[in-house]
Amino acid sequence: MGFLDDAKKKLGEAVENAKDFAGDATENVKNFAADAQEKIGEKVDEFKNGDSNEETEDEV
């Protein structure tokens, strides 16, 4: 039974490691998505400001 107990223990450790990895990966994806969303928002604002400036110049 020693072999089965060792296998069960190692499997449990592997599962815990996989959970930790998945949690870290999830956090990394969330951070990446938040950064991307912020940068996209900044670019949209720049584009909107650029468009409004062009309209003002056309009106002049």
Secondary structure as GFF3:
##gff-version 3
##sequence-region A 1 60
A	DSSP	alpha_helix	2	59	.	.	.	ID=ss1
###
